Amino acid sequence: MVIIMKAGASAQQIAGVVNRIESDGMRAHLSQGEERTIIGLVGDERPVDAEQIEVLDGVERVLPILRPFKLASRDFKRENTVITIKAGGQTFDVGGKGVVMMAGPCAAESREQVLESARLVREAGANALRAGAFKPRSSPYSFQGHGEKALQWMAEARERYGLALVTEVMAPEQVLLVSSYADILQVGARNMQNFPLLHAVGYSMKPVLLKRGMSATMEELLMAAEYIMSHGNYNVMLCERGIRTFEKYTRNTTDINAIPVLQELTHLPVIVDPSHGTGKWEYVPAVARGAVAAGADGLIIEVHPEPSKALSDGAQSLTPAKYQALVAQLRAVAEAVGRKLLV
């Protein structure tokens, strides 16, 4: 349930309600809007008497949240969550009026490749550099990433070119290490329901890019976000990266429906990955344009200086020139729907 405080409720009144909730064995999560504070209850609500809560000082009313995801629900927070990223000498918001651009290679292959990729995507138009230091691969014999060495290359690229860093973390024991370098922690599709990892990134309080699992429903994605948010980390971005269907002409099927549906269900920003959603660079621009038109808050796109030589996912990577042309198209699409690119 959620407790809606009266407009102008004092800090003392809010603290009184929080203390009451915690005395009943619940955890209180505050959402402070422009006019009102909403207090979400997390835990077993059965001992809580809503009528007794409603008579506390400063309380306007108590409402149930019927959906299984509580903190991620629009019932808990009506306003869009805006996540502010400060990195590389720049500050930008995810979930605001602008569309964020994240771009870079699938994997950090060498220092030279990372620095060149960062320079090229920054010049073409990107807020964040994406690259993998740890790579979850279907085959144990495929390239698995360079680990901390790759994180160091990416940190150097941030300092040189003023880009935020987004990279995947695969296990709870990696969270502390990756957090010391990255500005945004990515939880990949294969790990969307790795619950120990979700708890760990929740405790980190770092912004999290949570990718939808290959066969996950939207509700399952939101429940995964709930794990992270249950620790007080509300800096979660949901990523639609394509789901597995019976279609063979693309790697996955990009669920454009997910953008407006998620934005109705949740206050969290929605990012789209057209690279994994299609698996073929030829289709990436069209799907990227469609995602922006449908209301996506950002895109994460694979860009490689030489896709034919990429150690992973070269077939879905744009060249820097193609990425630059796409950014120009996306500016026009964003403007047509009343938004703008942040680059």
C-alpha positions, 0 to 999 in steps of 0.5 A, a space after each residue: 500500500 501507499 500512504 499519501 501525506 497531506 499537502 504541506 505535511 511537516 517533516 515531523 508528521 512524515 517521520 511519525 508515519 515512518 516510525 509507525 510503519 517500521 514499528 510494524 516490521 515494514 520498511 518505508 520508502 519515500 517519494 517526495 513530489 512537488 506537492 505531496 510526499 508518498 510513503 510506500 510500504 515494503 514487506 508483509 502488509 498483513 499486520 498493518 491496519 490501514 484505518 489506524 494509519 489514516 488517522 495519523 497526523 498529516 495523512 490524507 489517505 491510504 491506498 492499496 497497490 494491486 500490482 505485484 511491483 510496488 516501488 516501480 509502480 505509477 501508483 507509488 510515484 506519478 512523476 517520471 523518475 529522472 536520473 542525473 548522471 555526472 561523469 566525464 565533465 558533463 551532466 545529463 538527465 535520463 528520463 527527462 525531456 531529452 533522449 540519451 545516446 549510449 554508444 560503443 563496441 560490444 567488447 573492450 578489445 584493446 586500449 587503442 580500440 576503446 580510445 578510438 571508439 570513444 573519440 568517434 562516438 563522442 564526435 558523432 554524438 553520444 553521452 555515454 560509452 558502452 563497452 563490455 569488460 566482462 562478457 557473458 557468452 553462450 560458448 565458453 570458448 568465445 572471447 570473455 573480455 579483459 576484465 579490470 584492464 578493460 575498465 581501466 581503458 574505459 576510465 581513461 576514455 572517460 577522462 579524455 573524451 568526457 563520456 559517462 561509462 556503462 558496462 555490464 556486471 555479471 556477478 555480485 562479487 564484481 559489483 564493488 570493482 565495476 562500481 569503482 570505474 563505471 557510472 552506470 552498471 548494466 545487468 544483462 539479459 541473461 542476468 535479469 533474474 540473477 537475484 543475488 546480483 540484483 540485491 548487490 546492485 541495489 545496495 551499490 546505489 549506482 545507476 543501473 541499466 536493467 536489460 529485459 531477459 530474452 523470454 521475460 514478460 514486462 511484469 517480470 522485468 518490473 519485478 526484477 527492478 523491484 529487487 533493486 529498488 527495495 534497497 533504496 536504489 531508485 536509479 533504475 533504467 529499464 532496457 528493451 533489448 529484444 525478446 526471443 520469438 519464432 522469427 529467424 530473420 532477426 536475432 531477436 524481436 524488438 518489442 516496440 509495444 514495451 515502450 508505451 506500456 512500460 511508461 504507463 505502468 512505471 515511472 522508470 526511464 525506458 532505454 531501447 537497444 536496437 542492436 541486440 533487438 535486430 542482430 543486424 546493423 542494416 535494421 538498427 537505424 529503422 528500429 532506433 528511429 521507431 523507438 524514439 518516435 514511440 517515446 524511448 528515453 534513450 538508445 544504447 547502440 553498438 558502434 565499432 571502428 571496424 565491425 568486420 574485425 570485432 571480437 563479438 557482435 560485429 554483425 550488429 555494429 554500426 560503423 562510426 559514419 553510419 552512427 553519425 548519419 543515424 544521429 542526424 536522423 534521430 534529431 529530426 525524429 525527436 523534434 517531430 515528437 516534441 523531444 530532443 537528443 541530448 547531444 
